[in-house]
């Protein structure tokens, strides 16, 4: 296990990008000026030791030195002591709809990205609760088992997309059914399922399954993403819209938020439905709901001590800086004889 002590220093990586832009512009400018001054053959005679490769190598070495210094400032730490600690919290499973209808852009930037944004913000507000993630479309797939590792939860969350499940459609009942396997304590009273979806349901079994889940003590809350007006489903390649999804009669498919289905499921599951338009409002409501639920005590293993690793990156940075000092831009004699980069042609 590791953590980053001062990750805001990563913004300095933009400096490396800026250096690359300046280097490329300078190289193009030098080439243009040299071509105006003399022909290529004459330049070889005037400066026979001028290397094409060495300036690029020096830039790479200097860039690596700066990147290493940035990592030293960030100060990655590695866990060295694992302890078992007791916590009190709620077990929360997020069931996120990844069907193609979630690509509709009637809510910015699109429904799926909004769902991921909502989930991420809710997780950020958690303190000692455990979370799990389910992805579902025509089938449900366990994305992340119950854990207190919020960083892993956010990582898995960001990787979710509409292509991760080959079975298309929207089967909310599959997600509810799968969520039952996430809660392993039969006496547990703090079971929460949060469904984030546009409400499309293609097999109409959700209410029955929700009733079964409620009997097992699972409270079901739902968050609707989308609008009543709806929108078309874009088919994109490399971020560019190629066309919009059409039905068998070549009519454009318009997908709309079906809040009625989500409201019914939540009522059956002893929970509530929340409109997902406003991220901060949704986060506040869910946080308030979770704070009023019974907490369950459980044990988790956590790293209690971490060891600094900045010195390794600092050493690597100093090594690159020394290498940059001794690395000249002209051709090295023995490399010139080897002609590895075909510069003597």
N, C-alpha and C positions, 0 to 999 in steps of 0.2 A: 504494500500500500504506500502511496506517495501523496504529497500535497505540495502546492505551489504557494509559497509564503507571500510573495509580492507580484502577483500575475499582471498588474497594470503596466509593468515594465515591458510587456510584450508589444505595447504600442510603438516602442522604439524600433521594432522590425520594419516599420515604414521607412526608417532612415536607410536601411539596406536597399529597399526598393528605389528610393530616391537616388542613392549612389549609383545603382545600375543604370538608371535613366541618364544621369549626368555622364557616366562613363561611355555609354553608347553614343550620346550626342557629341561628346568631345572626340571620340574616335572617328565619327563621320566628318566632323569639322576638320580634323587634322588631315584626313585622307583627301578632302576637297582642296585644302590649301596646298598640300604637297603636289597634287596633280596639276595645279596652276603653276607651281614653281618649276617643276621639271618632269620629264618623262619617267616612267617606271624603271627603265634600264639605267638612266642617269642617277636616279635616287639610290639604286643598289651600289653604284660606283662611289657616290658621295658618302653613303653611310652603310658600308657592307656588314656591320655588326648589328644593325637594327633588327630586332626580333618582332615577329608578328604575334607569336604565342606568349612571350614573357609578360607583356602588359596585361593580357587577359588573366594569366596565372596570378600576377600580383594583386589584381582586383579581387579574384576569388579568395585568395589567402586573407586579404584585409577584411573582406566581407565575413568570412568564417570567424575571424578574430572578434569582430563586432557582435556577431550572433552569439558567440561563446560568452562574451562579456554581459550581454543581455540576460542570458540564462543564469549567469552568476548573480546578477541583480535580482532576478526572480527567486533565486534560492530554492530549488526543489529539495524536498525532504523525504527521506525514506523511513517508514515505520520500523522501529526496532524492538518494541515491547508490546505484546498482545495481552490484553486483559479482558476478563468477562465482567460486564457491568449490567446493572438492572435498569430498565427503563419502563416508563408508562406511556402508552399511546394507543392509537387506533390503527387497525389494519385497513388500508385503503387500496382498492384495485381500480385502476383506470382502464376502461374499455373504450378504445379509440377506433372509430369508423375509418377504414382506409379504402372504402369502395370508390369507384371512379367518380361518383356523384360529388365526392368531397373535393374534386378539382374545380368545381364551379366557383367563379370569382364574384359572386353577388355579395360576398363579405371579404374585405381585403385581408391579406393578399389572395388567399383562397380559403375554402372551408377547412382543409386539412391543416394548413399552416396556422390558422386561427386556433384549431383544436390543440395543436402542439404548443402554441403560445400560452393558451389557458392552462394546460396541464403543467407546463414549466413554472408558471407564476404561482400556481397553487403549491407545488412542491417546494418552492423557495420559502414559503411561509411556514412549512412544517418544521417541527423541532425534534420530537422523539417518536413520531409515528413511523410505521412501516408502509412501504408502497410496493405495488406490483403493477405491471402493464400488460394489457391484452390488446392485440390488433385483430380486427375482424372485418370481413366483407361477406362473401358467401359462406365462409367457414371462419372459425375463430382460432387464433394462434397465440400460444403463450410467449410473450415478448420478454418479460422480466419477472422472475418469481419474487415473492415478498422479501423485501430487503430494507435496511436502513441506509444503504449507500445511495444517497441522493445524486451524487455525481454520475454514477453509473446509470441511474434512472434517466437523467437528462441526456446522457450520451445515446442510450437506446432510443429515446424519444426522438432525437434529431434525425436518426437514421430511418425512421418510419416513412413509407411512401406507398402509393397506390399500386406499385408493381410487386410488392413483397408477397402478395397472396394471389395465386393463379385463379382461385375460385372467386368469381365476381358475383355481385348481388349484394344484398344487405340482410344478414340473418342475426338480429339482435339476440334472439334466443340462444344462439350458439355461444355468444359472449357471456351471457348470464350463466349458462350451464357450465362453461369453463371456469368462471370465477369461483364456483363452489369448491373447486380443488385447491384454491389458493389459501383457504382458511383451514388450518390443520388442528385446531383446538375445538373439540365438540362443545365445550362449555363457554366458548367465547361469545361475548355479547356485543363486541365492538366491530362488527363486520360491516364494511362500507363498500359499495360498488358505485362508481361514478361513470356513467355512460356519456360520452361526448360524440354527438352524431347530428346528422341533418334529419334524422327521424324516419328515413325510408326503411321499410321492413317488407321483405318479399315473401315471407312464409306464414305470417300471422300466428305464430306460436309463442310470441314473446310474453303475452299476458299470462298464459298458463305456467310458463317457466318462471316468470317473475313471482307468481304466487307461491310456487314451490320454494324459491329462494327466500321469500319473506318468512315462510314457515321455519326455515333453518336459521333465522335471525339476521339475514342480510338486508341491510337498508340500502335501497336503490335510489340514487339521485341522478338526474339527467341534465345535461347542458346542451341546448340546441344551437347549432351553428348554421347560418344561412338566413334567408329572408323569405317572407311570404310571396313576394314577387318572383323570386327564383332567378335562375340564369342558365345559360347553355353550359355544356361540359366540353371544355377545350381539349383538343388532342395536340400535344406539343412535341417538338423535337429540338433539343438544345435550347429550350426556353422560348422558342418561336412557335406561335400558333399555326398549325398546318390546316386544321379544319375543326369543325364542331361535330360532336356525336349526333348521329341521326338514327331514326327508327327504321323499321323494315319498309315503310312507305316513303322513305327519304325526307321525312319531316324532322326538323331540328328538335332534339330532346331538350326540354326545359325542366330542370329539377328544382323543386321547391322545398322549403323547410316544412316538415310534417311534425309540428309541435304536439298535435293531438296524441300521436302514438307515444311520444316520450312522456307526456303528462300522465297518460293511463298507466304506463309501466311504473312511474315514480309513485303514483298513488297506491298501486297494488303493493309496491315494495316499501311502503311506509316512509317514503322520502318526498322530495319536492323537485319540481322542474324549474330550471333557471335559464333565462334567455342569455345567450353567449355573446351578444354584441359588444358589451362593455367589459373589457378584461379586468379592470380594477374592481368593478362592482361584483363580478362573478367571484373573484378571489376573496373579497371581503365576506361575501355570503357563505362561501364554502368554509372559510376559516372559522367563522362564527358558529356554523353548524358543527364542525368537528370539535371545537372547544367545549361544546355542551354535551358531547357524548361520553359515555362511560369509558374510562381508560383501563387497559389491561396491562399488568406487569409482565415483562418478558426479559429474557437475558440475551445479550448480544456480545459478540467479541469485537473489541475495538483496540486500535493502536493508541497507547497512552503516551508513548515517547517517540519522538522523531529525531533523526540525525541529519544535520545540514550537509548538503552536497555541493554548495557553491564553489568550494575550493577546487574541485575537479575541473569545473568550467573555467575558473580563473586561470588555472594552470594551462589549460588548452589554449585559452586566449593569448596568454603570454608567449606560448610556443609559436603560435601563428604570427604574432607581432615581430618576434625575433626573426622568423623565417622571412617575413616581408622586408625587414631591414637589409638582410643579406642577399635578398633576391633582386638582381639587377635586371633592367629592361633590355640590355643588349644580349646578344647571343653568348652563351657559355662555350668556351673553347672545345671541351670534350663533347658537348652536345652538338656543337657545330660540325664536328667530324662525323658523329653518328648520323646527323641529318634526320632525326626522328620525325620531324614535322614538315619535311620536304621544303625547307626554307632556302636551300642552296640551289634550287633549280633556276 
